[in-house]
Amino acid sequence: MQKNGFFIFFFVLISWTSFCQEITLKRVEPPFWWTGFKNPELQLLIYGNNIGKTDPSVYASGIELKLVHVMDNPNYLFLDVLIDKNVTPGGFPIAFYKDGKKVAEYFYELRERKQGSSERKGFDASDVIYLITPDRFSNGDTTNDSPTGYLEKTDRSNPDGRHGGDIKGIVNHLDYIKDLGATTIWINPLLENNMAKYSYHGYSITDYYKTDPRFGSNSDYLTLSSAIHQKGMKLVMDMVFNHCGSQHWWMKDPPAKDWFNEFPEFTRTSYRSSTVSDSYHSQYDSIHFVKGWFDVTMPDLNQHNPFLARYLIQNSIWWIEYAGLDGIRQDTYPYSFKDFMSEWDKEVLAEYPNFNIVGECWNAYPDGIAYWQKDALNKDHFNSFLPSVFDFAMYDALKVAFNEKDDWSAGISKLYEILSRDFSYPDPSHIVVFADSHDADRYLSTQGQDIRKLKMAMAFILTTRGIPMIYYGTEVLLTTEKDKNGDGYKRVDFPGGWINDPINGFTGQNLSLPQLEMKQYLQGLLNWRKNKEVIHSGRLKHFVPNEGVYVYFRYNKNDCVMVCLNNNETDSKTIDRKRYGEFLDQYQSGKEIITGQVITDLSNIKILPKTAMIIELMK
């Protein structure tokens, strides 16, 4: 009995050892690539059980396996591949050998790039961005609401849960967005977020190469991109490099010990982005900002690991090429190591020189935001190579400008003061201007539900310098519920996006008169702006606000537009022609584009309280 027992134990031990040493190939990322990039180098992440104990080889004309990186984790290899510029699209086999025997093989596909891919033109000041939180916009396919294997199911009654909006819902309403007058669509992340809860927002990515099935598939993403481009609009993808989701497959089996930034105990970021640009910052503050986790479910990625850095750079290029992107919005831009972000921008723009990237650099001061824009004259000589930034300073000013009583530095003067600091920016025309977003209370709610103030804000962001952005549902007066905490209340469902919704913002069914009026107001303004080069690229000159009235001009050699904002609560104002004579003396009349009113006497322009006037001047 003892011998038989030993034999059984020995057999089980040998079988278990053999099982542990079994070699399987589970992932190769990027899953495929293209020929014809300026950078001929490609690094492949190879993942599988004990794949790191194999010897890979590539035998193909025009393909060279330059270097094999063996990791401490035996389940990973990283392969450096050189692709000759004249290689024929198709692909090449990668063979994996153990003790001279082939144990695995993978055929790696190389596709041909679309003609003109590298010359694609990104979004700019001629565009208007329409921001969509996809889970809250429209449920176009109810069959994908709660797929098998995904932790969080659809529950529309939960403001912080998944509501079922998806890619099909966006595709179904592209005509609505185009008719409204938007030219570019930015969608909050669509990649897989297989988290137990609060996964709808998309910022806890669990697979960087897979669309979340509750939104659709990668194929659906291509359909969306194609449909957007067919309608003459552009697509901006929301990317997240600072962190991933805690259910990412890396978490169970990380490629390297330093794949994530970790402290001995959980440490949250300080959220103080100013510590990066601060000339006097302490090492303690700097480290805790950039290495702390954004949240307990958002592990902080260490972009100083060279393999992770290469992985993220290639991932963004893969999505640009695969989905035909026209731009990227990079989440929490300063939270990643700034030297990595600079390198990422350079590499992306080297492949796509006319592309645009906007970074979320949340700071209350123009100089704090300007630090992150390409070619900023920074004291530490840092250059991000980031073309665009969000104007958070103007966002802060807009929240209070129409609520405060006008004074030297209060009320509408806040808009003037922020613009007067544009000398901080290398390129103010590439700043994204907005009144609210998925991270903020709805603008109308911050203005006491006063639609006059919302109209003034929209008139301002659509005529000032920069790239305007509008949050979905602004046109139908969506609000943040008063006294309700949580971001879910900032991201309410678009009315009509779900079957049996009593109100339909897309068709206008059961919209109130104020909603219809606001939609018409914004639609007219957006469609007027589409072809106004003077607004896209004309110069701006403004005058110090006087008696609650702020006046500025957009002009070029052919056209001139006068914008007047009257911030007085009850008093109408008459514009003093003499004060603005350096412009008005050149013109005889004008046309107010919102009402269609023809102004024959420019010395008698009367503007109602809490109103914006946009006047095309005529000689």
Secondary structure, 3 states (H helix, E strand, C coil): CHHHHHHHHHHHHHHHHHHHCCCCCCEEECCCEEECCCCCEEEEEEECCCHHHCEEEECECCEEEEEEEECCCCCEEEEEEEECCCCCCEEEEEEEEECCEEEEEEEEEEEECCCCHHHCCCCCCCCCEEEECHHHCCCCCHHHCCCCCCCCCECCCCCCCECCCCHHHHHHCHHHHHHHCCCEEEECCCEECCCCCCCCCCCCCCEEEEECCCCCCHHHHHHHHHHHHHCCCEEEEEECCCECCCCCHHHHCCCCCCCECCCCCCCECCCCCHHHHCCCCCHHHHHHHHHCECECCECEECCCCHHHHHHHHHHHHHHHHHHCCCEEEECCHHHCCHHHHHHHHHHHHHHCCCCEEEECCCCCCHHHHHCCCCCCCCCCCCCCCCCEEECHHHHHHHHHHCCCCCCCCCCCHHHHHHHCCHHHCCCHHHEEEECCCCCCCCHHHHCCCCHHHHHHHHHHHCCCCCEEEEECCHHHCCCCCCCCCCHHHHCCCCCCCCCCCCCCCCCCCCCCHHHHHHHHHHHHHHHHHCCCHHHHHCEEEECCCECCEEEEEEECCCCEEEEEEECCCCCCEECCCCCCHHHHCCCCEEEECCCCCEECCCCCCEECCCEEEEEEEEC
